[in-house]
């Protein structure tokens, strides 16, 4: 029987963790740059463990973030992430890797793709489910376009006919343009606060050096009307953030944005577009992604136990949010409120 050592590491800086995250079992959400962006923005300190055998081989890893705030104490793997299935070369290492986090308590949440080792762990209960979609990018752009649902092809043609212009850029300024659209969408459509600009700037800082972040902005008559931010990890393009102005949806700017990003990714030789998490209650969003995607899976949210919630703090945050997204409040104030409060929503 193989003897395993469990080694504590910082997943932001440890080279062995980087190697795991960059391998076939890792993803954007276990990448050091992503974990760093979250922790640097919100003041978190991540924990990480590696399983190492007697020959010095790293067989798996697990990372989480302890959160202690007005809403209580909890452990998350990982906050503000679509999913974070642990990168396991050997899935049998999962029970020992999860042990330190479970011992730290009081409540551990893991979100991962169906079939990942945590989903069969009896110490966890599934408390939520979401959709995930993927589109292989191998063929040429023209071949890809022919594979999309007919409505997608019509929408792309509509955007072209209406002279929607999409600019793809790796600059920080394009991220800032996108953030303005993001704040407006979150506020006016969902009545929610947006992630702070500082978070997007940290994401850019951690991925721009490798040319691994691209922002696509759709313009009509010089005005930005839609946009999205995509990140690259290994050979995958991750669609991470998207926003558009409601008054311009008839010219199909979102389809134009995604089509431009797909062409950008194909030119770079990337192999997959990861469409990210979609809440199953958002049936329109799920249906939209299905028209582009070739396959669909599920993302499970797992919990190690009942979380003790601070109902008073939760209610207070809900009421404060309503005040800052109310009609008549400026986008500037809403933006500042998001910068102050968003860290509590994980």
Wavefront OBJ file of the C-alpha trace (Angstrom):
o trace
v 0.000 0.000 0.000
v 1.332 3.440 -0.990
v 2.195 5.761 1.869
v 0.924 9.313 1.418
v 2.139 12.515 2.981
v -0.243 15.475 3.072
v 1.748 18.669 2.586
v 0.427 22.177 3.291
v 1.039 24.650 0.446
v -0.040 28.062 -0.741
v -1.863 27.371 -4.032
v -1.031 30.858 -5.254
v 2.725 30.299 -5.271
v 3.592 26.607 -4.917
v 5.136 25.167 -8.119
v 3.745 21.676 -7.502
v 0.247 23.092 -7.194
v 0.785 25.019 -10.428
v 1.795 21.796 -12.126
v -1.374 20.044 -10.965
v -3.639 22.931 -11.960
v -1.998 23.126 -15.387
v -2.447 19.400 -15.979
v -5.429 17.489 -17.360
v -7.194 17.453 -13.969
v -7.002 21.188 -13.306
v -9.122 24.114 -14.465
v -9.151 27.896 -14.493
v -10.694 27.914 -11.025
v -7.808 26.023 -9.426
v -5.216 28.081 -11.347
v -2.902 30.148 -9.133
v -3.794 33.354 -10.981
v -7.516 32.954 -10.365
v -7.067 32.107 -6.682
v -4.695 35.062 -6.324
v -7.142 37.501 -7.918
v -9.910 36.488 -5.526
v -7.743 36.542 -2.426
v -5.959 39.800 -3.267
v -9.257 41.565 -3.907
v -11.197 40.371 -0.880
v -8.436 39.853 1.674
v -8.714 36.058 1.876
v -5.884 33.650 2.685
v -6.189 30.305 0.881
v -5.265 26.895 2.272
v -3.896 24.127 0.102
v -2.888 20.495 0.537
v -0.943 18.140 -1.724
v -0.910 14.354 -1.524
v 2.657 13.136 -2.118
v 3.650 9.468 -2.287
v 6.836 7.877 -0.949
v 8.581 8.424 -4.303
v 7.864 12.148 -4.181
v 5.120 12.086 -6.813
v 2.285 14.580 -6.366
v -0.945 12.615 -6.762
v -3.538 15.255 -5.980
v -4.389 18.567 -4.398
v -7.206 20.438 -2.714
v -7.599 24.151 -1.962
v -10.130 26.142 0.017
v -10.580 29.552 1.622
v -11.630 30.129 5.240
v -14.118 33.001 5.491
v -14.953 34.719 8.763
v -17.206 37.761 8.599
v -20.529 39.152 9.805
v -22.347 36.261 8.097
v -20.465 33.675 10.140
v -17.653 31.180 9.552
v -17.409 28.909 6.527
v -14.907 27.172 4.279
v -15.320 27.498 0.511
v -13.671 25.695 -2.374
v -13.467 28.179 -3.844
v -15.328 31.508 -3.362
v -16.676 33.328 -6.419
v -15.806 30.379 -8.667
v -18.062 28.489 -11.064
v -16.550 25.243 -9.852
v -13.301 23.981 -8.360
v -13.085 20.213 -8.591
v -9.804 19.209 -6.907
v -7.001 18.341 -9.356
v -6.482 14.645 -8.613
v -4.087 12.459 -10.564
v -5.263 9.628 -8.298
v -8.892 10.083 -7.161
v -8.326 7.768 -4.180
v -6.295 10.557 -2.550
v -9.428 12.679 -2.114
v -10.506 11.407 1.343
v -7.144 12.198 2.925
v -6.848 15.559 1.140
v -10.279 16.681 2.344
v -9.530 15.651 5.921
v -7.749 18.854 7.050
v -10.529 21.087 5.713
v -13.260 18.981 7.270
v -11.393 19.004 10.563
v -11.058 22.788 10.415
v -14.853 23.103 10.084
v -17.402 24.268 10.795
v -18.807 24.037 7.262
v -17.176 23.190 3.940
v -18.742 23.840 0.535
v -17.323 22.323 -2.647
v -18.638 22.974 -6.146
v -17.517 20.571 -8.879
v -18.460 18.864 -12.122
v -20.493 15.684 -11.971
v -18.286 12.628 -11.633
v -15.575 14.394 -9.624
v -14.374 12.550 -6.517
v -16.211 14.763 -3.979
v -19.589 13.866 -5.519
v -19.291 10.283 -4.239
v -17.970 11.224 -0.788
v -20.557 10.249 1.876
v -19.320 13.079 4.090
v -20.996 15.552 1.703
v -24.592 16.214 0.720
v -25.583 17.733 -2.598
v -27.382 21.009 -1.912
v -27.483 22.516 -5.382
v -27.153 21.776 -9.079
v -26.336 23.917 -12.100
v -25.697 23.398 -15.814
v -22.357 23.481 -17.608
v -21.813 23.648 -21.374
v -18.831 23.212 -23.657
v -18.062 23.811 -27.328
v -15.087 22.106 -29.032
v -13.151 24.617 -31.155
v -11.113 22.396 -33.432
v -12.447 23.262 -36.913
v -12.099 26.513 -38.793
v -14.446 29.395 -37.853
v -16.585 28.733 -40.937
v -16.985 25.063 -40.036
v -17.856 25.988 -36.459
v -20.449 28.516 -37.594
v -22.166 25.860 -39.677
v -22.523 23.660 -36.576
v -24.341 26.215 -34.439
v -28.110 26.212 -34.052
v -29.798 28.025 -36.979
v -30.983 30.807 -34.642
v -27.377 31.510 -33.660
v -26.359 31.805 -37.307
v -29.294 34.138 -37.969
v -28.388 36.291 -34.958
v -24.772 36.594 -36.068
v -25.993 37.634 -39.516
v -28.370 40.178 -37.949
v -25.547 41.764 -35.971
v -23.409 41.966 -39.110
v -26.265 43.494 -41.105
v -26.937 46.071 -38.372
v -23.234 46.992 -38.427
v -22.513 45.940 -34.864
v -18.739 46.195 -34.551
v -16.890 43.968 -32.064
v -13.437 44.852 -30.797
v -11.381 42.173 -29.048
v -8.653 43.496 -26.804
v -6.262 42.311 -24.122
v -5.930 45.802 -22.616
v -6.888 46.906 -19.123
v -8.900 49.777 -20.564
v -11.237 47.319 -22.327
v -11.826 45.590 -18.974
v -12.847 48.935 -17.508
v -15.248 49.589 -20.382
v -16.774 46.179 -19.792
v -17.174 46.861 -16.069
v -19.487 49.783 -16.787
v -21.790 47.438 -18.715
v -21.505 44.869 -15.926
v -22.615 47.309 -13.234
v -25.585 48.426 -15.322
v -26.756 44.877 -16.032
v -26.433 43.697 -12.447
v -28.257 46.753 -11.175
v -31.088 47.211 -13.666
v -31.863 43.604 -14.631
v -31.072 41.666 -11.470
v -31.226 44.409 -8.813
v -27.882 43.245 -7.462
v -24.515 44.821 -6.775
v -21.575 44.090 -9.057
v -18.124 42.796 -8.299
v -15.759 45.707 -7.754
v -13.584 47.025 -10.538
v -10.597 46.139 -8.339
v -11.440 42.454 -8.786
v -11.463 42.732 -12.579
v -8.181 44.638 -12.421
v -6.666 41.855 -10.315
v -7.874 39.252 -12.799
v -6.292 41.249 -15.609
v -3.052 41.620 -13.634
v -2.827 37.860 -13.063
v -3.612 36.794 -16.650
v -2.458 39.603 -18.953
v 1.222 38.714 -18.747
v 0.458 35.406 -20.477
v -1.932 37.037 -22.965
v -4.609 34.939 -21.270
v -7.422 37.471 -20.926
v -9.446 38.941 -23.762
v -12.364 41.357 -23.624
v -14.809 41.574 -26.515
v -16.901 44.756 -26.698
v -19.744 45.261 -29.192
v -20.230 48.837 -30.427
v -23.105 50.413 -32.304
v -22.502 53.905 -33.670
v -19.551 54.205 -31.316
v -21.407 53.245 -28.143
v -20.515 50.078 -26.197
v -23.701 48.003 -25.995
v -22.470 44.550 -24.958
v -19.325 42.837 -23.840
v -17.740 39.796 -22.303
v -14.511 38.809 -20.589
v -12.865 35.493 -21.403
v -9.884 33.859 -19.716
v -7.481 31.291 -21.098
v -6.109 28.413 -19.064
v -4.196 25.742 -20.911
v -6.069 25.146 -24.198
v -9.488 26.274 -22.915
v -11.230 29.613 -23.385
v -13.463 30.331 -20.374
v -16.445 32.640 -20.793
v -16.453 34.291 -17.388
v -18.444 37.547 -17.498
v -21.011 38.940 -19.912
v -23.261 42.003 -20.012
v -25.370 43.968 -22.456
v -27.728 46.941 -22.595
v -31.365 45.858 -22.763
v -32.357 48.484 -25.317
v -30.040 47.044 -27.982
v -30.759 43.326 -27.809
v -32.654 43.398 -31.110
v -29.369 43.871 -33.011
v -27.983 40.699 -31.347
v -24.789 42.125 -29.842
v -24.237 39.171 -27.509
v -24.096 36.732 -30.421
v -21.648 39.037 -32.181
v -19.463 39.156 -29.062
v -19.312 35.380 -28.633
v -18.674 34.837 -32.333
v -15.744 37.279 -32.236
v -14.317 35.524 -29.166
v -14.635 32.114 -30.823
v -12.744 33.369 -33.860
v -10.056 34.813 -31.574
v -9.753 31.475 -29.752
v -9.655 29.464 -32.981
v -6.860 31.674 -34.313
v -4.898 30.846 -31.153
v -5.442 27.114 -31.577
v -7.506 26.676 -28.409
v -9.478 23.454 -28.104
v -12.597 24.235 -26.060
v -14.943 27.049 -25.081
v -16.135 26.594 -21.496
v -19.467 28.432 -21.120
v -19.356 28.314 -17.319
v -22.091 27.841 -14.761
v -25.779 28.430 -15.492
v -28.364 28.290 -12.732
v -31.077 25.832 -13.743
v -33.700 28.399 -12.731
v -32.374 30.651 -15.534
v -34.023 28.617 -18.269
v -33.453 31.294 -20.893
v -29.700 31.363 -20.254
v -29.475 27.564 -20.339
v -31.399 27.465 -23.623
v -29.160 30.175 -25.095
v -25.955 28.290 -24.289
v -27.376 25.033 -25.628
v -27.633 26.638 -29.061
v -23.861 27.148 -29.094
v -22.672 24.136 -27.115
v -21.966 20.577 -28.191
v -22.380 18.970 -24.787
v -23.875 19.643 -21.369
v -23.062 18.427 -17.869
v -24.006 19.304 -14.311
v -22.162 21.204 -11.603
v -22.939 19.972 -8.085
v -22.744 22.103 -4.956
v -21.776 19.898 -2.019
v -21.940 20.680 1.678
v -20.279 18.894 4.596
v -23.015 19.933 7.018
v -25.668 22.448 7.931
v -24.286 25.956 7.893
v -25.104 28.241 10.797
v -26.397 31.408 9.208
v -26.544 34.849 10.728
v -30.059 35.733 9.622
v -29.748 39.287 10.915
v -26.625 39.921 8.810
v -28.175 38.290 5.726
v -31.307 40.416 6.022
v -29.236 43.561 6.569
v -27.177 42.937 3.419
v -30.341 42.300 1.425
v -31.927 45.573 2.539
v -28.737 47.590 2.000
v -28.430 46.155 -1.503
v -32.006 47.243 -2.286
v -31.122 50.784 -1.258
v -28.033 50.982 -3.462
v -29.685 49.573 -6.608
v -32.903 51.584 -6.294
v -34.024 53.899 -9.087
v -32.543 57.345 -8.657
v -29.251 56.123 -7.192
v -26.336 56.866 -9.498
v -24.273 54.079 -11.049
v -21.240 55.605 -9.342
v -22.778 55.064 -5.897
v -23.913 51.550 -6.853
v -20.380 50.776 -8.000
v -18.864 52.016 -4.751
v -21.368 49.971 -2.755
v -20.335 46.835 -4.649
v -16.705 47.507 -3.841
v -17.548 47.687 -0.126
v -20.056 44.837 0.177
v -19.449 42.220 -2.490
v -16.978 40.200 -0.410
v -19.845 39.235 1.941
v -21.846 37.498 -0.808
v -19.730 34.347 -1.025
l 1 2 3 4 5 6 7 8 9 10 11 12 13 14 15 16 17 18 19 20 21 22 23 24 25 26 27 28 29 30 31 32 33 34 35 36 37 38 39 40 41 42 43 44 45 46 47 48 49 50 51 52 53 54 55 56 57 58 59 60 61 62 63 64 65 66 67 68 69 70 71 72 73 74 75 76 77 78 79 80 81 82 83 84 85 86 87 88 89 90 91 92 93 94 95 96 97 98 99 100 101 102 103 104 105 106 107 108 109 110 111 112 113 114 115 116 117 118 119 120 121 122 123 124 125 126 127 128 129 130 131 132 133 134 135 136 137 138 139 140 141 142 143 144 145 146 147 148 149 150 151 152 153 154 155 156 157 158 159 160 161 162 163 164 165 166 167 168 169 170 171 172 173 174 175 176 177 178 179 180 181 182 183 184 185 186 187 188 189 190 191 192 193 194 195 196 197 198 199 200 201 202 203 204 205 206 207 208 209 210 211 212 213 214 215 216 217 218 219 220 221 222 223 224 225 226 227 228 229 230 231 232 233 234 235 236 237 238 239 240 241 242 243 244 245 246 247 248 249 250 251 252 253 254 255 256 257 258 259 260 261 262 263 264 265 266 267 268 269 270 271 272 273 274 275 276 277 278 279 280 281 282 283 284 285 286 287 288 289 290 291 292 293 294 295 296 297 298 299 300 301 302 303 304 305 306 307 308 309 310 311 312 313 314 315 316 317 318 319 320 321 322 323 324 325 326 327 328 329 330 331 332 333 334 335 336 337 338 339 340 341 342 343 344 345 346
